[in-house]
Amino acid sequence: MGYPRKLTRRFHAFDNFAISFTIINIISGIFSAFGFGMAAGGPRILVFGWIGVSVMVLFVGAAMGEIASAYPTSGALYFSAGKLAKRHRGAWSWYTGWLNFVGQVGGTAATNYAAATFIQAFIAMQWTSYEPTAQQTVGISAVILLVQALANTYTVQLVAVVNRISVWWLLIGMVVIVTALTLKPGHHQSASFANHFVNNTGFNNGLYAAMLGLLVTSWTFTGFDGSFHMSEETVKATVNTPKGIMRAIVYSALAGLVLMLALVYAIRDYAGEASASAPPVQILVDALGMGTAKLLLLIVIGAMLFCGLANMTSNTRQIFAFSRDGAMPGSRWWHSVSLRTRTPVKAVWLAAACSLVLIIPGWWSHTAFTAIVSVNVVGLYLAYGVPIFLRLRLDDFEPGPWNLGRYGRPVAAVAVIWIVLSSVLFMLPQTSPITTDNFNYAPIALGAVLVIATLWWFATARRRFQGPVSYGSPDEVAAMDLV
């Protein structure tokens, strides 16, 4: 790929799969967005929307996997965009990189903000005198970011071990939650309840509400580009990286459907639970009792913390690669690697600081979480879409060892269509009547990023950034390797 090797290859096939599986994180995604789905479509969209969106995400993952096999680098999306573009390679690479950066920062921020919210829910269940506040949520989020940054600072091997643990935490945790919700409650909803439709969004159009409900699954299925970003640290990356992406999506889709069904059929008081501050927590309490609910909530919180850690790891590698090509302010700092730990330590702390900046508005805004989630999903999916779209335009695409053969182009076309649709959905109003408290700020946040990137591009970047940089011939690059 034209780069000297600075990062050590300690990720095996399972480790590469583990990071995307952990970032997708069905427990974190479903529990943090379930309440929104109860209002936007109800059980029908929660269940059947999960199935439909999972299939669409498989198209996106397959198209991305084919590109990852051809260009297995930490730069991932922005690197492949620069290589696949016919013209204006620097511009395509530039915008893809910044969308990916913002989306990943948003993912780390949103996951840790959700974890802080659920931690406070647990504290309130344990000590009834405790009253959660927005300021405390921000403070707890900051502490979580600090711990995750410290974990990412010390050796990639430690992160790989933690990610392996997280896979089993998610799978065993899911089995425990599903088993408890299946066996302990004395009453479950009837089979037909999965077709129950609810529209409490305030919009009269049921189809619009149903489309909004698809965001629950879309929000969960983000971050599988983590396998792509870790490819420079993965053995046999041209095969193990795309396999990691696909396995993470397939296993998450199947396990997530089981968890979704368990939660839906455990609902007792729909109106009361939907209006609770944390609907899925209230479902656990009503169905299982306070003691069991608290135990299961610890599993959920652990899953969210693992998810945030994996998010930050992926975010750090993207910063490292983007800076290696001189595309960020202070690039010389952010792509440096610690000689002791062999990790991009400065990039770790930049990722943590940027995530904290996104979390801080939660100090005074009740819509901060929704806005952060929207920035995360829209930024990431648009970054996914650019190289896939460019691959569609390229007649002489040279696939890697893992490829879709003649199905590559139609799969990519379906992926691009879904990415455009889901991105539009995340930028539409989600509650009516629209007020300053529930306004969807995602279009403004995304627009601000694109405006800044555009001004910066035309002011200076277009003269110094031409896309991914080559450090020389294969022999010359091999001589530069530090490993």
C-alpha positions as CSV (number, residue, x, y, z in Angstrom):
1,M,0.0,0.0,0.0
2,G,3.0,2.3,0.0
3,Y,3.5,2.8,3.8
4,P,6.2,1.7,6.1
5,R,5.0,-0.6,8.9
6,K,4.8,1.1,12.3
7,L,2.0,-0.9,13.9
8,T,2.5,-4.5,15.0
9,R,0.4,-7.3,13.6
10,R,-1.1,-8.8,16.7
11,F,-4.7,-9.1,15.7
12,H,-5.8,-12.5,14.5
13,A,-9.0,-13.4,12.6
14,F,-11.0,-13.5,15.8
15,D,-9.6,-10.3,17.2
16,N,-10.5,-8.5,13.9
17,F,-14.0,-9.8,14.1
18,A,-14.2,-9.0,17.8
19,I,-13.7,-5.2,17.4
20,S,-16.5,-4.8,14.9
21,F,-18.8,-7.1,16.8
22,T,-18.1,-5.1,20.0
23,I,-18.7,-1.8,18.3
24,I,-21.9,-2.9,16.7
25,N,-22.8,-4.2,20.2
26,I,-26.4,-5.4,20.1
27,I,-27.0,-5.0,23.8
28,S,-25.8,-1.4,23.8
29,G,-27.6,-0.5,20.6
30,I,-30.9,-2.1,21.4
31,F,-31.1,-1.0,25.0
32,S,-30.1,2.6,24.3
33,A,-32.6,3.1,21.3
34,F,-35.5,0.7,22.3
35,G,-37.5,3.5,23.8
36,F,-37.5,5.5,20.6
37,G,-38.6,2.5,18.7
38,M,-41.5,2.0,21.1
39,A,-42.9,5.4,20.0
40,A,-41.9,5.2,16.3
41,G,-43.6,2.1,15.0
42,G,-43.7,-0.1,18.1
43,P,-43.2,-3.9,18.0
44,R,-43.9,-4.2,14.3
45,I,-41.0,-2.0,13.4
46,L,-38.7,-3.1,16.2
47,V,-39.0,-6.7,15.1
48,F,-39.5,-6.6,11.3
49,G,-37.5,-3.4,10.9
50,W,-34.6,-5.2,12.6
51,I,-34.8,-8.0,10.0
52,G,-35.1,-5.6,7.0
53,V,-32.4,-3.2,8.0
54,S,-30.0,-6.1,8.9
55,V,-30.3,-7.4,5.4
56,M,-29.6,-3.9,4.0
57,V,-26.5,-3.6,6.3
58,L,-25.3,-6.9,5.0
59,F,-25.1,-5.4,1.5
60,V,-23.1,-2.5,2.9
61,G,-20.8,-4.8,4.8
62,A,-20.2,-7.0,1.7
63,A,-19.4,-4.0,-0.5
64,M,-17.1,-2.6,2.1
65,G,-15.4,-6.0,2.6
66,E,-14.6,-6.3,-1.0
67,I,-12.9,-2.9,-0.9
68,A,-11.1,-3.8,2.4
69,S,-9.6,-6.9,0.8
70,A,-8.2,-4.7,-2.0
71,Y,-6.9,-1.9,0.3
72,P,-6.2,-3.2,3.8
73,T,-4.9,-0.1,5.5
74,S,-5.7,1.9,8.7
75,G,-6.8,4.7,6.5
76,A,-9.6,2.3,5.3
77,L,-12.4,4.4,3.9
78,Y,-10.6,7.6,3.0
79,F,-7.6,5.7,1.6
80,S,-9.8,3.6,-0.6
81,A,-11.8,6.6,-1.7
82,G,-8.5,8.3,-2.9
83,K,-7.5,5.1,-4.7
84,L,-10.9,4.5,-6.4
85,A,-11.6,8.0,-7.6
86,K,-11.0,8.7,-11.3
87,R,-10.5,12.4,-10.8
88,H,-10.1,14.8,-7.8
89,R,-8.7,12.0,-5.7
90,G,-7.5,14.4,-3.0
91,A,-11.0,15.9,-2.6
92,W,-12.8,12.6,-2.4
93,S,-10.3,11.3,0.1
94,W,-10.5,14.6,2.1
95,Y,-14.2,14.6,2.6
96,T,-14.4,10.9,3.2
97,G,-11.8,11.1,5.9
98,W,-13.5,14.0,7.7
99,L,-16.9,12.3,7.6
100,N,-15.4,9.2,9.0
101,F,-13.5,11.1,11.7
102,V,-16.7,13.0,12.8
103,G,-18.8,9.8,12.7
104,Q,-16.3,7.8,14.8
105,V,-15.9,10.6,17.3
106,G,-19.7,10.7,17.5
107,G,-19.9,7.0,18.0
108,T,-17.5,7.0,21.0
109,A,-19.3,10.0,22.5
110,A,-22.8,8.6,22.0
111,T,-21.9,5.2,23.4
112,N,-20.3,6.6,26.5
113,Y,-23.1,9.1,27.0
114,A,-25.6,6.2,26.9
115,A,-23.4,4.2,29.4
116,A,-23.4,7.2,31.8
117,T,-27.2,7.4,31.5
118,F,-27.6,3.7,32.3
119,I,-25.0,3.9,35.2
120,Q,-27.2,6.6,36.7
121,A,-30.3,4.5,36.2
122,F,-28.6,1.7,38.1
123,I,-27.5,4.1,41.0
124,A,-31.1,5.4,41.2
125,M,-32.4,1.8,41.5
126,Q,-29.8,1.0,44.2
127,W,-30.3,4.3,46.1
128,T,-33.7,5.8,45.6
129,S,-32.6,9.2,47.0
130,Y,-30.2,9.6,44.1
131,E,-31.6,12.0,41.4
132,P,-29.7,11.8,38.0
133,T,-28.9,15.1,36.3
134,A,-27.5,16.1,33.0
135,Q,-24.4,17.5,34.6
136,Q,-23.7,14.2,36.3
137,T,-24.2,12.4,33.0
138,V,-21.5,14.6,31.4
139,G,-19.2,14.1,34.3
140,I,-19.5,10.3,34.3
141,S,-19.0,10.3,30.5
142,A,-15.8,12.2,31.0
143,V,-14.5,9.7,33.5
144,I,-15.3,6.8,31.2
145,L,-13.4,8.5,28.3
146,L,-10.4,8.9,30.6
147,V,-10.3,5.2,31.5
148,Q,-10.8,4.1,27.9
149,A,-8.0,6.5,26.8
150,L,-5.7,5.0,29.4
151,A,-6.5,1.5,28.2
152,N,-5.8,2.4,24.6
153,T,-2.5,4.0,25.6
154,Y,-1.0,0.8,26.7
155,T,-0.2,-1.9,24.1
156,V,-2.6,-3.1,21.4
157,Q,-2.3,-6.6,22.8
158,L,-4.2,-5.4,25.9
159,V,-7.0,-4.0,23.7
160,A,-7.1,-7.2,21.7
161,V,-7.5,-9.2,24.9
162,V,-10.3,-6.9,26.2
163,N,-12.1,-7.2,22.8
164,R,-12.0,-11.0,23.1
165,I,-13.5,-10.8,26.5
166,S,-16.1,-8.4,25.2
167,V,-17.4,-10.9,22.6
168,W,-18.1,-13.5,25.3
169,W,-19.5,-10.8,27.6
170,L,-22.0,-9.9,24.8
171,L,-22.9,-13.4,23.9
172,I,-23.2,-14.8,27.4
173,G,-24.9,-11.6,28.5
174,M,-27.4,-11.8,25.7
175,V,-28.2,-15.5,26.6
176,V,-28.6,-14.5,30.3
177,I,-31.0,-11.6,29.5
178,V,-33.0,-13.6,27.0
179,T,-33.3,-16.6,29.3
180,A,-34.4,-14.5,32.2
181,L,-37.0,-12.7,30.1
182,T,-38.3,-16.0,28.7
183,L,-38.5,-18.1,31.8
184,K,-39.1,-15.9,34.8
185,P,-42.1,-13.7,33.9
186,G,-45.5,-15.3,34.5
187,H,-47.0,-13.6,31.5
188,H,-45.8,-12.8,28.0
189,Q,-47.5,-11.0,25.1
190,S,-49.3,-13.2,22.5
191,A,-47.5,-14.1,19.2
192,S,-49.5,-11.5,17.3
193,F,-48.1,-8.7,19.5
194,A,-45.0,-8.5,17.1
195,N,-47.4,-7.0,14.5
196,H,-48.7,-4.3,16.9
197,F,-48.1,-0.8,15.4
198,V,-47.7,2.3,17.5
199,N,-47.2,5.9,16.4
200,N,-46.5,8.3,19.3
201,T,-44.2,10.5,17.4
202,G,-46.8,13.3,17.0
203,F,-46.8,12.9,13.2
204,N,-50.1,11.7,11.6
205,N,-48.4,9.8,8.9
206,G,-47.9,6.2,10.0
207,L,-45.4,5.4,7.2
208,Y,-43.2,8.3,8.3
209,A,-43.3,7.1,11.9
210,A,-42.4,3.6,10.7
211,M,-39.5,4.8,8.7
212,L,-38.2,6.7,11.7
213,G,-38.4,3.5,13.7
214,L,-35.8,1.9,11.4
215,L,-33.3,4.2,13.0
216,V,-33.2,1.8,16.1
217,T,-31.5,-0.9,14.0
218,S,-29.5,1.6,11.9
219,W,-28.0,3.1,15.1
220,T,-27.0,-0.3,16.3
221,F,-25.3,-1.4,13.1
222,T,-22.6,1.2,13.0
223,G,-18.8,0.9,13.5
224,F,-18.2,-2.3,11.5
225,D,-15.5,-0.3,9.7
226,G,-13.5,-1.0,12.8
227,S,-12.2,-4.2,11.3
228,F,-11.1,-2.2,8.2
229,H,-9.2,0.3,10.4
230,M,-7.4,-2.5,12.3
231,S,-6.2,-4.2,9.1
232,E,-2.6,-3.0,9.4
233,E,-2.5,-4.8,12.7
234,T,-4.3,-8.0,11.5
235,V,-2.5,-11.1,10.1
236,K,-3.6,-12.1,6.6
237,A,-5.6,-8.8,6.4
238,T,-6.8,-9.2,2.8
239,V,-8.9,-12.1,3.9
240,N,-9.4,-11.7,7.7
241,T,-10.6,-8.1,7.5
242,P,-13.6,-8.7,5.1
243,K,-14.4,-11.9,7.0
244,G,-14.4,-9.9,10.3
245,I,-16.8,-7.3,8.8
246,M,-19.2,-9.9,7.5
247,R,-19.1,-12.2,10.6
248,A,-19.7,-9.2,12.9
249,I,-22.8,-8.2,11.0
250,V,-24.3,-11.7,10.6
251,Y,-23.8,-12.7,14.2
252,S,-25.1,-9.4,15.5
253,A,-28.2,-9.6,13.2
254,L,-29.1,-13.1,14.5
255,A,-28.3,-12.5,18.2
256,G,-29.9,-9.1,18.1
257,L,-33.2,-10.5,16.7
258,V,-33.4,-12.9,19.6
259,L,-32.8,-10.2,22.1
260,M,-35.3,-7.9,20.4
261,L,-38.0,-10.5,20.5
262,A,-37.3,-11.2,24.2
263,L,-37.7,-7.6,25.1
264,V,-40.8,-7.1,23.0
265,Y,-42.7,-10.1,24.4
266,A,-41.8,-9.1,27.9
267,I,-43.6,-5.8,27.7
268,R,-46.4,-5.6,30.2
269,D,-47.6,-1.9,30.5
270,Y,-46.8,-0.5,27.1
271,A,-47.8,3.1,27.8
272,G,-46.1,3.2,31.2
273,E,-42.9,1.6,30.1
274,A,-42.7,3.7,26.9
275,S,-43.0,6.9,28.9
276,A,-40.3,5.8,31.5
277,S,-37.0,7.6,31.5
278,A,-35.3,4.4,30.4
279,P,-38.0,2.2,28.8
280,P,-36.0,-1.1,28.5
281,V,-34.9,-0.8,32.2
282,Q,-38.6,-0.4,33.2
283,I,-39.4,-3.5,31.1
284,L,-36.8,-5.5,33.1
285,V,-38.2,-4.2,36.4
286,D,-41.8,-5.0,35.6
287,A,-41.1,-8.4,34.1
288,L,-38.3,-9.6,36.5
289,G,-38.4,-7.6,39.7
290,M,-36.0,-5.0,41.0
291,G,-33.2,-7.5,42.1
292,T,-32.9,-9.3,38.8
293,A,-33.3,-6.1,36.8
294,K,-30.3,-4.6,38.5
295,L,-28.2,-7.6,37.8
296,L,-29.1,-7.6,34.1
297,L,-28.5,-3.8,34.0
298,L,-24.9,-4.4,35.0
299,I,-24.5,-6.7,32.0
300,V,-25.9,-3.9,29.8
301,I,-23.6,-1.3,31.3
302,G,-20.6,-3.6,30.8
303,A,-21.5,-4.1,27.1
304,M,-21.7,-0.3,26.6
305,L,-18.3,0.3,28.2
306,F,-16.7,-2.4,26.0
307,C,-18.4,-0.8,23.0
308,G,-17.0,2.6,23.8
309,L,-13.5,1.2,24.2
310,A,-13.6,-0.5,20.8
311,N,-15.0,2.7,19.3
312,M,-12.1,4.7,20.6
313,T,-9.6,2.1,19.3
314,S,-11.0,2.3,15.8
315,N,-11.2,6.1,16.0
316,T,-7.6,6.3,17.0
317,R,-6.4,4.3,14.0
318,Q,-8.4,6.5,11.6
319,I,-6.7,9.6,13.1
320,F,-3.3,7.9,12.9
321,A,-3.8,7.1,9.2
322,F,-5.4,10.4,8.3
323,S,-2.5,12.3,10.0
324,R,0.1,10.1,8.3
325,D,-1.0,11.6,5.0
326,G,-0.9,15.2,6.4
327,A,-4.7,15.7,6.4
328,M,-5.1,17.0,10.0
329,P,-3.9,20.0,11.9
330,G,-0.7,18.9,13.8
331,S,-0.4,15.8,11.7
332,R,3.1,15.3,12.8
333,W,1.9,14.8,16.4
334,W,-1.1,12.5,15.7
335,H,0.6,9.9,13.6
336,S,3.5,9.4,15.9
337,V,3.8,6.0,17.6
338,S,5.1,5.3,21.0
339,L,8.4,3.2,20.8
340,R,7.5,1.5,24.1
341,T,3.9,0.5,23.5
342,R,3.8,0.6,19.7
343,T,0.5,2.5,19.8
344,P,-0.4,6.0,18.5
345,V,-0.7,7.4,22.0
346,K,-1.3,11.1,21.0
347,A,-4.1,10.1,18.6
348,V,-5.8,8.2,21.5
349,W,-6.0,11.4,23.6
350,L,-7.1,13.5,20.6
351,A,-10.0,11.0,20.0
352,A,-10.9,11.2,23.7
353,A,-10.8,15.0,23.7
354,C,-12.9,15.4,20.6
355,S,-15.5,13.0,22.0
356,L,-15.7,15.0,25.2
357,V,-16.4,18.2,23.1
358,L,-19.5,16.5,21.6
359,I,-20.7,15.3,25.0
360,I,-20.3,18.7,26.8
361,P,-23.6,20.2,25.2
362,G,-25.4,17.6,27.2
363,W,-24.7,19.7,30.2
364,W,-27.6,22.0,29.2
365,S,-29.4,20.2,26.3
366,H,-31.8,17.3,26.6
367,T,-31.5,16.5,22.9
368,A,-27.7,16.1,23.0
369,F,-27.8,12.3,22.9
370,T,-30.1,12.2,19.8
371,A,-27.9,14.8,18.0
372,I,-24.7,12.9,18.8
373,V,-26.2,9.6,17.6
374,S,-27.4,11.3,14.4
375,V,-23.9,12.7,13.7
376,N,-22.4,9.3,14.4
377,V,-24.7,7.4,12.0
378,V,-24.8,10.0,9.2
379,G,-21.1,10.7,9.3
380,L,-20.2,7.0,9.3
381,Y,-22.6,5.9,6.6
382,L,-21.8,8.7,4.3
383,A,-18.1,7.8,4.7
384,Y,-19.0,4.1,4.0
385,G,-21.0,5.2,0.9
386,V,-18.3,7.3,-0.8
387,P,-15.7,4.5,-1.6
388,I,-18.6,2.1,-2.5
389,F,-20.0,4.7,-4.9
390,L,-16.6,5.3,-6.4
391,R,-16.1,1.5,-6.8
392,L,-19.4,1.5,-8.8
393,R,-18.0,4.1,-11.2
394,L,-14.8,2.3,-11.8
395,D,-14.7,-0.1,-14.7
396,D,-11.3,-1.6,-13.9
397,F,-11.6,-2.2,-10.1
398,E,-9.0,-4.8,-9.1
399,P,-10.5,-6.9,-6.2
400,G,-8.5,-8.6,-3.5
401,P,-8.5,-12.3,-2.5
402,W,-11.9,-11.8,-0.9
403,N,-14.4,-10.6,-3.5
404,L,-18.0,-10.9,-4.7
405,G,-17.2,-11.7,-8.3
406,R,-19.9,-10.7,-10.7
407,Y,-22.2,-9.7,-7.8
408,G,-19.9,-7.0,-6.7
409,R,-21.5,-4.1,-8.7
410,P,-25.2,-5.0,-7.9
411,V,-24.4,-5.4,-4.2
412,A,-22.6,-2.1,-4.2
413,A,-25.6,-0.4,-5.9
414,V,-28.0,-1.7,-3.3
415,A,-25.6,-0.5,-0.5
416,V,-25.4,3.0,-1.9
417,I,-29.2,3.3,-2.2
418,W,-29.7,2.2,1.4
419,I,-26.9,4.5,2.7
420,V,-28.6,7.5,1.0
421,L,-32.0,6.6,2.4
422,S,-30.9,5.9,6.0
423,S,-28.8,9.2,6.0
424,V,-31.8,11.2,5.0
425,L,-33.9,9.5,7.7
426,F,-31.5,10.5,10.4
427,M,-31.7,14.1,9.4
428,L,-35.5,14.4,9.4
429,P,-37.6,15.7,12.3
430,Q,-38.2,12.8,14.8
431,T,-41.0,14.3,17.0
432,S,-43.9,16.7,16.4
433,P,-44.6,19.4,17.2
434,I,-41.1,20.6,16.6
435,T,-39.6,22.7,19.4
436,T,-36.1,23.8,20.4
437,D,-36.0,20.9,22.9
438,N,-36.7,18.1,20.3
439,F,-35.3,19.7,17.2
440,N,-33.0,17.3,15.2
441,Y,-29.7,19.2,15.1
442,A,-27.9,16.6,13.0
443,P,-28.3,18.5,9.7
444,I,-26.8,21.6,11.3
445,A,-23.9,19.6,12.9
446,L,-23.2,17.8,9.6
447,G,-23.5,21.0,7.6
448,A,-21.1,22.7,9.9
449,V,-18.5,20.0,9.4
450,L,-18.9,20.0,5.7
451,V,-18.6,23.8,5.5
452,I,-15.5,23.9,7.6
453,A,-14.0,21.0,5.6
454,T,-14.9,22.9,2.3
455,L,-13.4,26.2,3.5
456,W,-10.3,24.5,4.7
457,W,-10.0,22.5,1.5
458,F,-10.1,25.6,-0.8
459,A,-8.1,27.8,1.5
460,T,-5.0,25.5,1.9
461,A,-5.6,21.8,1.9
462,R,-6.1,21.3,-1.9
463,R,-2.5,22.6,-2.5
464,R,-0.9,20.2,0.0
465,F,-3.2,17.2,0.2
466,Q,-3.5,15.0,-2.8
467,G,-4.9,11.9,-1.1
468,P,-3.0,8.9,0.3
469,V,0.7,9.3,0.2
470,S,3.2,6.7,-1.1
471,Y,6.5,6.5,0.7
472,G,8.3,4.7,-2.1
473,S,8.6,1.4,-3.9
474,P,7.9,-1.8,-2.0
475,D,11.6,-2.4,-1.4
476,E,12.1,1.2,-0.2
477,V,9.1,1.0,2.1
478,A,10.2,-2.3,3.5
479,A,13.6,-0.8,4.5
480,M,11.7,1.9,6.5
481,D,9.7,-0.7,8.6
482,L,10.3,-0.3,12.3
483,V,9.2,-3.9,13.0
